[in-house]
Amino acid sequence: MPTGEFYNAAVDFLDRNVDEGRGASLAVRDPQRALSYRELRDAAARVAGLLARYGVQREQRIALLLFDTVSFPVFFWGAIRAGVVPVLLNTRLTAEQYRYMLEDSRAQLVLVSPDLQPVIEEAASGLPGLKAILPIGEDAPEPPDALLAEYSPGAPAVTCADEVAYWLYSSGTTGMPKGVMHVHSTPRAICRTSGKNLIGFREDDLSFSTAKCFFAYGLSNSLFVPAGAGGAALLCPEHSTPTVVCELMRRFPPTMFYAVPTLYALILNDENCQRDAGWQRVRLCFSAGEALPAHIGEAWSARFGVDIINGVGTTEMNHLFLANVPGKVEYGTAGVPVTGYELKLVDDQNTVVGDMTCGELLVRGPTAAQGYWNQRDKSRRIFEGEWTRTGDKYERRADGVYLYCGRSDDMFKVSGIWVSPNEVEAALASHPRVLEAAVIPFESSDGLLKPKAFVVLREPGDAALERALYEELKVHVKRSIGPWKYPRWIEFVPRLPRTATGKLQRYKLREWSELLARRKKEDSARQ
């Protein structure tokens, strides 16, 4: 793919499929509608006229705040085809967060699912430069087909491979998210690396990603990899609960299934989600977003007869660059580099470390973002020439397999030895009564850091049960991974704080701990 010459990603992914004879083939469907490649291409080609009506010009940005329906790819690819940059917004944020993103991106237009219109109107109140907020959906005053019918299909914008095509916002696990800029060549590179080299996606495959399209993982699973191979995608507009997922699986049995570890655990814990006709077509399952605990993968394989391919990706790289290999899954590991990517581990002095030494993971590959919008210092720290820092720590075995240690800023020492929260969490979650767990460092009365755990039980119990489990879990961790790593404190909670993409928000756990400590101190003072 020559740089500097004409290349428009929407033309590659839509027009090419029509030109190669797949015009009548299914491209995308949701629970209510389905579009062929020709229908999707023709609708996307009309989006340019709509954008022009509102004065949106080449290289300007529009915000997409849309649920996962067939309208999402229409307007995503339509903007890119017109040379306009779609900015993908998480559908589960607050007005304050949306206002930050609208101000940061300087979006000219917002395309929004009707149910989300009130919150985005609150967020956009008084914003200069925003031309309009347009409701998009079958339940909008003007459904998408009618909205686009008055415009003629337009010619694609003359763009190049290195031109910015779309933005993703980082998931914001440690604060306000960052605008991550990706170029036109990124989707094609993802199809070559993850899609072909790892997944082996075929023209007859149907992908079902419970990770949403605003999320880097979901965008690739639903819009890039399937279309790159001429296959199809099933989209789910609702929040992906086990009930919702299993019902869709029964109606539209897919061959590829993508989720995050939390959802795999919830499905396993749901007696109604048994192996039936909906799961029998699935030939590969994938997990990303956070490390997959070994016991979840093992239980899934036993229940459904299909392995979960554990993969690692980031918003900055857009999709998976490290993963287990289909047919050679080793649960508890992160796998090996995806063909097309190079990885290295470095210490705090940026020196490459050897095997079985924990270091920060850096990756080099064709899908790296151009950088962060308006955050030069952070761009310089993360994007180091051809290498991108992930912020995650790993060890590499002599056979080239990587083992996850934790986030660089989550690791802490106990008795002078590094402790990975992920390792303690996996040990806790292996207990039969535990659904999931999260661990943070917490300062003891002598000023030293020790592990503190937040635990979600499969079946919540009374205070007496929790007191008994409190000691039982400590012993379980000691026996599993070492006596110094056990959690000194355990809080039983109904759920863990997560982003909409499923990532754990440890900073909120630290806030919870500080609040609980203050309350206990106040109660003690009153007594």
VOFIGU-86364 format. One line per 8 residues: number of its first residue (from 1); their letters; for each residue x, y, z of C-alpha. Coordinates in nm, 4 decimals, always signed. Layout:
<nodes>
NUM> A> X:Y:Z; ...
</nodes>
This chain:
<nodes>
1> MPTGEFYN> +0.0000:+0.0000:+0.0000; +0.2077:+0.2989:-0.1239; +0.2072:+0.6038:+0.0977; +0.1289:+0.9379:-0.0613; -0.0917:+0.7806:-0.3321; -0.4725:+0.7602:-0.3371; -0.6103:+0.5220:-0.0781; -0.9451:+0.5532:+0.0944
9> AAVDFLDR> -1.0237:+0.2852:+0.3522; -1.3992:+0.2994:+0.2854; -1.3436:+0.2316:-0.0845; -1.1252:-0.0672:+0.0040; -1.3691:-0.2173:+0.2525; -1.6987:-0.1419:+0.0746; -1.6528:-0.0713:-0.2977; -1.3929:-0.3468:-0.3340
17> NVDEGRGA> -1.6316:-0.6097:-0.1961; -1.8981:-0.4987:-0.4447; -1.6479:-0.4948:-0.7321; -1.5296:-0.8455:-0.6414; -1.8800:-0.9883:-0.6709; -2.0011:-0.9735:-0.3105; -2.2555:-0.6975:-0.3636; -2.5485:-0.9222:-0.2682
25> SLAVRDPQ> -2.3636:-1.0894:+0.0220; -2.4492:-1.0079:+0.3823; -2.2215:-0.7375:+0.5229; -2.3782:-0.6519:+0.8573; -2.6927:-0.7184:+1.0537; -2.8485:-0.6231:+1.3847; -3.1597:-0.7736:+1.5505; -3.3912:-0.5680:+1.3253
33> RALSYREL> -3.2104:-0.5072:+0.9944; -2.9535:-0.6521:+0.7572; -2.7487:-0.4851:+0.4831; -2.5680:-0.6382:+0.1884; -2.2348:-0.4957:+0.0761; -2.4058:-0.3092:-0.2077; -2.6659:-0.1609:+0.0279; -2.3994:-0.0635:+0.2774
41> RDAAARVA> -2.1794:+0.0927:+0.0075; -2.4671:+0.2859:-0.1481; -2.5866:+0.4198:+0.1880; -2.2331:+0.5187:+0.2921; -2.1818:+0.6975:-0.0400; -2.4799:+0.9240:+0.0366; -2.3405:+1.0385:+0.3720; -2.1157:+1.2927:+0.1973
49> GLLARYGV> -2.4239:+1.4848:+0.0846; -2.5625:+1.4958:+0.4377; -2.2316:+1.6227:+0.5771; -2.2036:+1.8846:+0.3038; -2.5537:+2.0109:+0.3886; -2.4269:+2.1035:+0.7353; -2.1082:+2.2572:+0.6029; -1.8751:+1.9823:+0.7280
57> QREQRIAL> -1.5567:+1.9959:+0.5214; -1.2714:+1.7601:+0.4409; -1.0526:+1.6651:+0.7417; -1.2990:+1.8127:+0.9896; -1.4411:+1.5893:+1.2606; -1.7850:+1.4630:+1.3487; -1.8789:+1.2697:+1.6640; -2.0557:+0.9333:+1.6439
65> LLFDTVSF> -2.2487:+0.8448:+1.9585; -2.4329:+0.5451:+1.8202; -2.5427:+0.2087:+1.9496; -2.4269:-0.0953:+1.7540; -2.6818:-0.1172:+1.4732; -2.6363:-0.1225:+1.0956; -2.6374:+0.2590:+1.1073; -2.2965:+0.2552:+1.2742
73> PVFFWGAI> -2.0993:+0.1218:+0.9739; -2.3090:+0.3330:+0.7346; -2.2056:+0.6597:+0.8976; -1.8572:+0.5481:+1.0038; -1.7580:+0.4410:+0.6530; -1.9632:+0.7218:+0.4997; -1.7648:+0.9879:+0.6848; -1.4326:+0.8254:+0.5961
81> RAGVVPVL> -1.5373:+0.7925:+0.2314; -1.6087:+1.1672:+0.2319; -1.2691:+1.2482:+0.3836; -1.4314:+1.3519:+0.7130; -1.2957:+1.2096:+1.0399; -1.5463:+1.0217:+1.2618; -1.4725:+1.0433:+1.6344; -1.6148:+0.7407:+1.8145
89> LNTRLTAE> -1.7698:+0.8089:+2.1553; -1.8436:+0.5593:+2.4310; -2.2212:+0.5215:+2.4722; -2.2091:+0.4898:+2.8522; -2.0543:+0.8148:+2.9723; -2.1760:+1.1252:+3.1525; -2.2629:+1.4675:+3.0135; -1.9428:+1.6045:+3.1677
97> QYRYMLED> -1.7300:+1.3464:+2.9875; -1.9079:+1.4036:+2.6566; -1.8591:+1.7779:+2.6850; -1.4872:+1.7235:+2.7392; -1.4658:+1.5099:+2.4230; -1.6733:+1.7472:+2.2123; -1.4594:+2.0412:+2.3187; -1.1398:+1.8425:+2.2743
105> SRAQLVLV> -1.2248:+1.7086:+1.9277; -1.3989:+2.0258:+1.8020; -1.6606:+1.8075:+1.6382; -1.8709:+1.9940:+1.3819; -2.1655:+1.7576:+1.4029; -2.2922:+1.4876:+1.6417; -2.4757:+1.1819:+1.5088; -2.6524:+1.0252:+1.8057
113> SPDLQPVI> -2.8870:+0.7360:+1.8828; -3.2210:+0.8889:+1.9953; -3.2021:+0.7409:+2.3474; -2.8726:+0.9231:+2.4008; -2.9873:+1.2550:+2.2606; -3.0826:+1.4130:+2.5969; -2.7403:+1.3564:+2.7543; -2.5513:+1.4796:+2.4485
121> EEAASGLP> -2.7714:+1.7901:+2.4252; -2.6915:+1.8636:+2.7888; -2.3226:+1.8113:+2.7168; -2.3254:+2.0307:+2.4064; -2.5202:+2.3223:+2.5538; -2.3587:+2.6486:+2.4472; -2.0690:+2.4838:+2.2643; -1.9399:+2.7107:+1.9866
129> GLKAILPI> -1.8602:+2.5479:+1.6530; -2.1038:+2.2575:+1.6869; -2.3373:+2.2891:+1.3901; -2.6059:+2.0350:+1.4783; -2.7028:+1.7220:+1.6705; -2.8728:+1.4684:+1.4428; -3.0676:+1.1702:+1.5826; -2.9803:+0.8536:+1.3872
137> GEDAPEPP> -3.1861:+0.5358:+1.4162; -3.5012:+0.3565:+1.3114; -3.6851:+0.5319:+1.5956; -3.5552:+0.8777:+1.4994; -3.8002:+1.1318:+1.3524; -3.6421:+1.0585:+1.0149; -3.5079:+0.6995:+0.9838; -3.1629:+0.6588:+0.8232
145> DALLAEYS> -3.2946:+0.5410:+0.4849; -3.5252:+0.8409:+0.4559; -3.2579:+1.0781:+0.5875; -3.0076:+0.9704:+0.3198; -3.2555:+0.9165:+0.0329; -3.2505:+1.2829:-0.0715; -2.8766:+1.2747:-0.1398; -2.7083:+1.1209:-0.4428
153> PGAPAVTC> -2.4136:+0.8823:-0.3939; -2.0977:+1.0911:-0.4007; -1.7511:+1.0143:-0.5316; -1.4998:+0.9177:-0.2611; -1.2630:+1.1829:-0.1323; -0.9089:+1.1641:-0.2635; -0.7296:+1.0601:+0.0537; -0.4000:+0.8811:+0.1152
161> ADEVAYWL> -0.2909:+0.5894:+0.3321; -0.1154:+0.8100:+0.5883; -0.4037:+1.0537:+0.6322; -0.6000:+1.0483:+0.9592; -0.9198:+0.8488:+0.9033; -1.0843:+0.8157:+1.2456; -1.0357:+0.8764:+1.6162; -1.0822:+0.6498:+1.9124
169> YSSGTTGM> -1.0805:+0.7752:+2.2682; -0.8760:+0.5755:+2.5176; -1.0902:+0.4067:+2.7789; -0.9981:+0.6436:+3.0598; -0.9101:+0.3950:+3.3360; -0.6914:+0.6580:+3.5054; -0.8687:+0.9832:+3.4204; -1.0010:+1.1730:+3.1198
177> PKGVMHVH> -0.9494:+0.9815:+2.7926; -0.7107:+1.0784:+2.5130; -0.8025:+1.1215:+2.1472; -0.6109:+0.8530:+1.9533; -0.5682:+0.9280:+1.5815; -0.5588:+0.6380:+1.3339; -0.4881:+0.6570:+0.9617; -0.6559:+0.5078:+0.6529
185> STPRAICR> -0.4081:+0.2204:+0.6226; -0.4728:+0.0871:+0.9750; -0.7886:-0.1201:+0.9021; -0.6201:-0.2997:+0.6107; -0.3121:-0.3717:+0.8236; -0.5364:-0.5166:+1.0984; -0.6947:-0.7503:+0.8435; -0.3504:-0.8662:+0.7333
193> TSGKNLIG> -0.2122:-0.9233:+1.0832; -0.4958:-1.0150:+1.3210; -0.7569:-1.1026:+1.0597; -0.5467:-1.3315:+0.8411; -0.2403:-1.4321:+1.0413; -0.4156:-1.4923:+1.3748; -0.7901:-1.5351:+1.3277; -0.7990:-1.6772:+0.9772
201> FREDDLSF> -1.1298:-1.5002:+0.9107; -1.3146:-1.6389:+0.6055; -1.5746:-1.5121:+0.3626; -1.8335:-1.7504:+0.5106; -1.7740:-1.6364:+0.8711; -2.0205:-1.4376:+1.0820; -1.8589:-1.2358:+1.3603; -2.0367:-1.1486:+1.6844
209> STAKCFFA> -1.8459:-0.9049:+1.9035; -1.9965:-0.8162:+2.2397; -1.7288:-0.5466:+2.2629; -1.8904:-0.2406:+2.1052; -1.7805:-0.0572:+1.7914; -1.6650:+0.2544:+1.9780; -1.4010:+0.0323:+2.1435; -1.0842:-0.0458:+1.9415
217> YGLSNSLF> -1.1280:-0.4200:+1.9958; -1.4946:-0.4129:+1.8898; -1.4366:-0.1841:+1.5915; -1.1884:-0.4289:+1.4438; -1.3978:-0.7348:+1.5309; -1.7142:-0.5981:+1.3687; -1.6166:-0.3516:+1.0964; -1.2611:-0.4283:+0.9858
225> VPAGAGGA> -1.1808:-0.7991:+1.0039; -1.5125:-0.9281:+0.8609; -1.5265:-0.6794:+0.5725; -1.1579:-0.7289:+0.5012; -1.2333:-1.0936:+0.4201; -1.5753:-1.0328:+0.2618; -1.7518:-1.1873:+0.5618; -2.0295:-1.0528:+0.7838
233> ALLCPEHS> -2.0865:-0.9117:+1.1320; -2.3703:-0.9321:+1.3827; -2.4188:-0.6158:+1.5884; -2.5890:-0.5898:+1.9273; -2.7318:-0.2477:+2.0258; -2.8105:-0.3530:+2.3837; -2.5755:-0.3873:+2.6779; -2.4164:-0.7326:+2.6458
241> TPTVVCEL> -2.5605:-0.9289:+2.9349; -2.5580:-1.3107:+2.9280; -2.9326:-1.3144:+2.8536; -2.9018:-1.0715:+2.5621; -2.5966:-1.2475:+2.4198; -2.7411:-1.5975:+2.4370; -3.0693:-1.4894:+2.2786; -2.8826:-1.3359:+1.9829
249> MRRFPPTM> -2.6662:-1.6459:+1.9552; -2.9811:-1.8545:+1.9157; -3.1333:-1.6244:+1.6540; -2.8214:-1.5645:+1.4470; -2.5602:-1.8345:+1.5221; -2.2135:-1.6865:+1.4545; -1.8868:-1.8624:+1.3777; -1.6649:-1.6112:+1.5635
257> FYAVPTLY> -1.7359:-1.4816:+1.9136; -1.5539:-1.1966:+2.0893; -1.5941:-1.0828:+2.4498; -1.4033:-0.9614:+2.7556; -1.3145:-1.1918:+3.0482; -1.5874:-1.0493:+3.2710; -1.8607:-1.1475:+3.0258; -1.7186:-1.4974:+2.9805
265> ALILNDEN> -1.7333:-1.5377:+3.3601; -2.0917:-1.4088:+3.3751; -2.2070:-1.6442:+3.0993; -2.0450:-1.9390:+3.2749; -2.2258:-1.8403:+3.5953; -2.5647:-1.8183:+3.4176; -2.7486:-2.1512:+3.4199; -2.9657:-2.0402:+3.1271
273> CQRDAGWQ> -2.6642:-2.0083:+2.8956; -2.6118:-2.3745:+2.8211; -2.4547:-2.5109:+2.5078; -2.7270:-2.5193:+2.2447; -2.7683:-2.4591:+1.8715; -2.6520:-2.0993:+1.9113; -2.3035:-2.2008:+2.0231; -2.2500:-2.5027:+1.8031
281> RVRLCFSA> -2.1405:-2.3028:+1.4970; -1.8748:-2.1077:+1.6904; -1.5304:-2.2222:+1.5832; -1.3243:-1.9589:+1.7650; -1.3758:-1.7433:+2.0762; -1.1543:-1.4454:+2.1561; -1.0901:-1.2474:+2.4726; -0.9167:-0.9117:+2.5168
289> GEALPAHI> -0.9470:-0.5928:+2.7194; -0.7810:-0.7461:+3.0254; -0.5989:-1.0675:+3.1152; -0.8087:-1.3845:+3.0924; -0.7873:-1.5889:+3.4167; -0.6894:-1.9482:+3.3425; -0.9826:-2.0996:+3.5331; -1.2326:-1.9106:+3.3157
297> GEAWSARF> -1.0729:-2.0359:+2.9954; -1.0593:-2.3921:+3.1251; -1.4228:-2.3855:+3.2404; -1.5321:-2.2365:+2.9062; -1.3537:-2.5067:+2.7046; -1.5157:-2.7736:+2.9201; -1.8644:-2.6200:+2.8911; -1.8706:-2.5180:+2.5238
305> GVDIINGV> -1.6014:-2.7320:+2.3643; -1.4246:-2.4277:+2.2158; -1.1065:-2.2617:+2.3392; -1.0898:-1.8901:+2.4200; -0.8019:-1.7242:+2.2364; -0.6604:-1.4764:+2.4863; -0.5250:-1.1674:+2.3095; -0.3636:-0.8352:+2.3970
313> GTTEMNHL> -0.4247:-0.5069:+2.2190; -0.4443:-0.1363:+2.2963; -0.6345:+0.1632:+2.1645; -0.3001:+0.2948:+2.0411; -0.2453:-0.0201:+1.8268; -0.6195:-0.0648:+1.7525; -0.6236:-0.4458:+1.7757; -0.4381:-0.7589:+1.8872
321> FLANVPGK> -0.0583:-0.7803:+1.8625; +0.0026:-1.0531:+2.1221; -0.2140:-1.3645:+2.1509; -0.2439:-1.7351:+2.2018; -0.2475:-1.9310:+1.8778; -0.5643:-2.1179:+1.7783; -0.5092:-2.4873:+1.8395; -0.2213:-2.4188:+2.0797
329> VEYGTAGV> -0.3943:-2.2351:+2.3633; -0.2146:-2.2286:+2.6982; -0.4408:-2.0706:+2.9557; -0.2709:-1.8365:+3.1989; -0.0401:-1.6979:+2.9303; -0.0670:-1.4032:+2.6909; +0.0698:-1.6070:+2.4027; +0.3182:-1.5005:+2.1357
337> PVTGYELK> +0.3525:-1.1975:+1.9043; +0.1004:-1.1847:+1.6216; +0.2813:-1.2198:+1.2885; +0.3584:-0.8682:+1.1659; +0.4497:-0.7263:+1.5086; +0.7725:-0.7101:+1.7076; +0.7781:-0.6957:+2.0885; +1.0406:-0.6146:+2.3489
345> LVDDQNTV> +1.0549:-0.5808:+2.7277; +1.2506:-0.3002:+2.8952; +1.3353:-0.2023:+3.2532; +1.2993:+0.1398:+3.4163; +1.6210:+0.2519:+3.2442; +1.4787:+0.1495:+2.9041; +1.7267:-0.1391:+2.8775; +1.6031:-0.4579:+2.7137
353> VGDMTCGE> +1.5642:-0.7359:+2.9731; +1.6170:-1.1080:+2.9302; +1.3862:-1.4054:+2.9670; +1.1802:-1.4419:+3.2855; +1.2518:-1.0830:+3.3896; +0.9546:-0.8517:+3.4311; +0.9660:-0.5484:+3.2049; +0.7397:-0.2987:+3.0314
361> LLVRGPTA> +0.6112:-0.4188:+2.6948; +0.6826:-0.2143:+2.3826; +0.5406:-0.3068:+2.0428; +0.6320:-0.2192:+1.6851; +0.3856:-0.2778:+1.4029; +0.1841:-0.1301:+1.1147; -0.1261:-0.0313:+1.3144; +0.0291:+0.2188:+1.5560
369> AQGYWNQR> -0.1665:+0.5415:+1.5913; -0.0331:+0.8690:+1.4616; -0.0422:+1.0011:+1.8174; -0.2680:+1.1697:+2.0717; -0.4598:+1.4799:+1.9774; -0.3356:+1.7937:+2.1504; -0.1274:+1.6010:+2.4055; +0.2274:+1.6364:+2.2813
377> DKSRRIFE> +0.4066:+1.5342:+2.6002; +0.2033:+1.2145:+2.6335; +0.2552:+1.1356:+2.2654; +0.6299:+1.1678:+2.3094; +0.6272:+0.9382:+2.6128; +0.4164:+0.6659:+2.4490; +0.5154:+0.6785:+2.0812; +0.8927:+0.6378:+2.0660
385> GEWTRTGD> +0.9792:+0.6333:+1.6979; +0.8600:+0.2990:+1.5612; +0.7903:+0.1639:+1.9117; +0.4754:+0.2139:+2.1193; +0.4735:+0.1760:+2.4977; +0.1819:-0.0282:+2.6295; +0.2105:+0.0526:+3.0019; +0.1812:-0.3222:+3.0750
393> KYERRADG> +0.4465:-0.5423:+3.2343; +0.5231:-0.8949:+3.1157; +0.7751:-1.1728:+3.1466; +0.8887:-1.3741:+2.8446; +0.9663:-1.7424:+2.8751; +1.2571:-1.9004:+2.6904; +1.0101:-2.0440:+2.4359; +0.8864:-1.6934:+2.3478
401> VYLYCGRS> +0.5553:-1.7115:+2.5368; +0.4618:-1.3979:+2.7322; +0.3206:-1.3924:+3.0871; +0.1234:-1.0945:+3.2133; +0.2472:-0.9249:+3.5327; +0.0193:-0.6192:+3.5494; +0.0039:-0.2519:+3.4648; +0.3307:-0.0682:+3.5171
409> DDMFKVSG> +0.1663:+0.1670:+3.7668; -0.0134:-0.1169:+3.9515; +0.2890:-0.3243:+4.0542; +0.4066:-0.2886:+4.4136; +0.6498:-0.4557:+4.6528; +0.5629:-0.6662:+4.9574; +0.8538:-0.7702:+5.1808; +1.0854:-0.6395:+4.9092
417> IWVSPNEV> +0.9362:-0.8642:+4.6390; +0.7325:-0.7381:+4.3452; +0.3662:-0.8384:+4.3545; +0.1392:-0.8390:+4.0508; -0.2256:-0.7609:+4.1347; -0.3232:-0.9806:+3.8412; -0.1594:-1.2850:+3.9997; -0.3418:-1.2350:+4.3305
425> EAALASHP> -0.6703:-1.1720:+4.1485; -0.6320:-1.4950:+3.9510; -0.5661:-1.6884:+4.2734; -0.8747:-1.5415:+4.4407; -1.0938:-1.6020:+4.1360; -0.9907:-1.9674:+4.1263; -1.1864:-2.0213:+4.4503; -1.5232:-2.1808:+4.3647
433> RVLEAAVI> -1.7266:-1.9179:+4.5523; -1.5584:-1.6186:+4.3819; -1.6919:-1.4713:+4.0575; -1.4234:-1.2048:+4.0181; -1.1728:-1.0107:+4.2246; -0.9580:-0.6993:+4.2104; -0.6471:-0.6155:+4.4109; -0.4769:-0.2851:+4.4927
441> PFESSDGL> -0.1889:-0.1866:+4.7200; -0.3025:-0.0442:+5.0540; -0.0943:+0.1108:+5.3289; -0.0953:-0.0754:+5.6599; -0.0692:+0.0922:+6.0031; +0.3098:+0.0563:+5.9905; +0.3253:+0.2490:+5.6629; +0.3984:-0.0520:+5.4386
449> LKPKAFVV> +0.2069:-0.1516:+5.1254; +0.0113:-0.4761:+5.1366; -0.2474:-0.6319:+4.9000; -0.6100:-0.5382:+4.9533; -0.8816:-0.7320:+4.7684; -1.2319:-0.6507:+4.6504; -1.4279:-0.9689:+4.5863; -1.7553:-1.0370:+4.4042
457> LREPGDAA> -1.9130:-1.3666:+4.5092; -2.1016:-1.5971:+4.2742; -2.3842:-1.6082:+4.5276; -2.3825:-1.3291:+4.7871; -2.4100:-1.4521:+5.1447; -2.4738:-1.3101:+5.4884; -2.2193:-1.1573:+5.7261; -2.1376:-1.4935:+5.8868
465> LERALYEE> -2.0532:-1.6472:+5.5479; -1.8352:-1.3505:+5.4543; -1.6438:-1.3729:+5.7841; -1.5720:-1.7415:+5.7214; -1.4711:-1.6768:+5.3610; -1.2469:-1.3894:+5.4701; -1.0008:-1.6290:+5.6337; -1.0582:-1.9093:+5.3851
473> LKVHVKRS> -0.9614:-1.6889:+5.0917; -0.6445:-1.5722:+5.2624; -0.5350:-1.9328:+5.3129; -0.6337:-2.0168:+4.9539; -0.4078:-1.7433:+4.8129; -0.1166:-1.8385:+5.0397; -0.1325:-2.1968:+4.9185; -0.1787:-2.0965:+4.5539
481> IGPWKYPR> +0.0904:-1.8340:+4.4940; +0.2908:-1.7662:+4.8109; +0.2468:-1.6631:+5.1750; +0.3556:-1.2989:+5.1296; +0.1044:-1.2286:+4.8492; -0.2198:-1.2934:+5.0334; -0.4620:-0.9977:+5.0761; -0.4453:-0.8506:+5.4266
489> WIEFVPRL> -0.7905:-0.6955:+5.3791; -1.0900:-0.8248:+5.1826; -1.4000:-0.6231:+5.0998; -1.7008:-0.8104:+4.9587; -1.8747:-0.5947:+4.6974; -2.1701:-0.6485:+4.4577; -1.9663:-0.5457:+4.1524; -1.6304:-0.4049:+4.0446
497> PRTATGKL> -1.5953:-0.0608:+3.8852; -1.5258:-0.0974:+3.5140; -1.5199:+0.1155:+3.2043; -1.7820:+0.0492:+2.9372; -1.5182:-0.1563:+2.7567; -1.4826:-0.3874:+3.0562; -1.1517:-0.2620:+3.1930; -1.1079:-0.2469:+3.5673
505> QRYKLREW> -1.0862:+0.1041:+3.7151; -0.8374:+0.0568:+3.9976; -0.8331:+0.4253:+4.0788; -1.1967:+0.3923:+4.1882; -1.1011:+0.1034:+4.4166; -0.8392:+0.3274:+4.5731; -1.1069:+0.5934:+4.6214; -1.3361:+0.3331:+4.7823
513> SELLARRK> -1.0551:+0.2274:+5.0168; -0.9837:+0.5826:+5.1237; -1.3549:+0.6444:+5.1868; -1.3917:+0.3230:+5.3902; -1.0806:+0.4084:+5.5927; -1.2170:+0.7559:+5.6731; -1.5527:+0.6117:+5.7794; -1.3910:+0.3548:+6.0068
521> KEDSARQ> -1.1732:+0.6242:+6.1597; -1.4761:+0.8463:+6.2198; -1.6747:+0.5576:+6.3717; -1.3832:+0.4766:+6.6013; -1.3557:+0.8387:+6.7134; -1.7287:+0.8543:+6.7947; -1.7021:+0.5403:+7.0064
</nodes>
